[in-house]
Structures are given as C-alpha cells and as structure tokens.
C-alpha cells in the first residue's frame, strides 16, 4: 500500500485536471467567462463607446493589499486578443501596490472588461489567500480541502489548489460520497457501489455509524482483491469525539485501511482543534463561501 499521505492526495486532489491545457476545464472556463462578460457588458456601454475604436492604451492591474495571486491562467484566456505582460505567476505572493499585469491594446476592450477581469482575479486570489493563510496556521500538519459549496464551481476549486489546498471531488461523478440519506437506503451494503468508482467515502454523524462503516469497509477489502480507496467523513462531530473514534478504530485494527476526513462547521477559529485529532484531511465550505476578495485595481498610466 502507498504511504498514507500519498493516498490522501490521490483521494482528495484533482488539481491536475484544472488546467487550461485540459479540454474539460478549458471548455468550462470559456463558458463561464462568456457569462461573466455577458453579465457586465452591453453594446450600450455609453462611456467606453465614446472613445475612438482605434484608440489604444496601456493599463496595469495593481494589488491594493498583500496576498496570494490566483486566476492568471484564466485571465490570459479572457484577454488573449490583448498584449499582456505578467509580473507574477499563480501562487505567487504579492504586496500592496505590486503591479501584477501590464495590458496594452484597444482601449474599448480593456475598459469594457475592467470589472470582469478584476472580479476574476480578486475572487480567485481571495480564496487562494485564505487557503494559504490556513495552511500556514496548521504548518502543513494536515491537508485542507474544498467542498462543493462553491459559487464559481471549478474556478473556486482551482483557487483552493493554488493556495495549497486539496480540491476534493470536482463533481458528483468524480468519486462516490454516501451521505446520510444514501446510507438509510444502502444500510452499509457498499458492495452495490464498489465497482462504480475507485474512490468511496461514507459520511457519518456519530461514533456508532463510523464503527459500522469501518467494519463494512474491512469486510469488502477482505472478500476480494479490491481496487477501491475508502474514506469516512466525520460530519459535524466535535474534535474530542473524533479522537475517541480514531482510538477505537485503531484498537479494532480498522484504521489503517481507511482515510478520515473531518467536515462541517469548521472555521479559522476552531480548525486547529480539528487538525490535532489524528485525521487525514479537513474539508471547509468556509474557504470558498466566505473568502474575502483580494483588493486590486486597474490603472491607466
């Protein structure tokens, strides 16, 4: 078996799929950027339309606070008809007043996309900055993962990855999570789903459910040469109880074949308590639903 940390990455990280070079992600981004522009742009942009169509200018995107930059790959796709010079790379650290990008080209294109460009970079950088900050707080002791509680879908997941977090699954077809309602129907009979995906995770809400899930998983592994990886999501369970669950799993020799994730109501204020429980990953909707946009501006010079 692979080392546990490598299994954690295999189970909860899909960052390699989130590149413009990958057709699926590129198609998603192209469609999303069209909506972003359509939401803001109109043929009746009175101010910009007053400019000559041949008027060119030079503009800069400038940071107004320090943080982690993200979204530059997507920014390049949105502005592939303009001349760009990037002074930073995704994941790079920026300081207040740092110049991030120099843009040269048609004034109408630059000015009409100003808000869309800033929204893109500010949101993705805000998520990356928050994720990176939490990683720093935990000193890489444990992995932080996104959830599917996103506003911008794969773009939010990409930003988490740039900030040093794990993406978790990208969609409903990317691995199996058996939630409480599924569990009521399946009644721990995971044989029904074991051939549907390599990655199977069971969500539990208390120690009894965790133990039952672990026993069921061990039985599947015993019966056959199984190619599945299994995880248990400890949902809304307090740190002290998680410690007790892990202790019991170890005593019953159920721990080594199962990865463990803590999720639900985890915030920057209590994350440290969860990181000390002995789990493998922490998933947080907070990093995508509550991240503050990183302040930037577009300046014509």
Buried (B, 14 or more C-beta within 10 A) or exposed (E): EEEEEEBBBBBBBBBEBBEBEEEEBBEBBEEBBEEBBEEBBEEEBEEBEEBEEEEBBBBBBBBBBBBBBBBBBBBBBBBEEBEBEBBBEBBBEBEEEBBBBBBEBBBBBBBBBBBBBBBBBBBBBBBBBBBBBBBEEBEEEBBBBBBBBBEBBBBBBBBBBBBBBBBBBBEEEBBBBBEEEEBEEBEBEBEEBBEEBBBBBBBBBEBEBBBBBBEBBBEBBEEEEBEBBBBBBBBEBBBEBBBBBBEBBEEEEBBEBBBBBBBBBBEBEEBBBBBBBBBBBBBBBBBBEBBEBBBBEBEEE
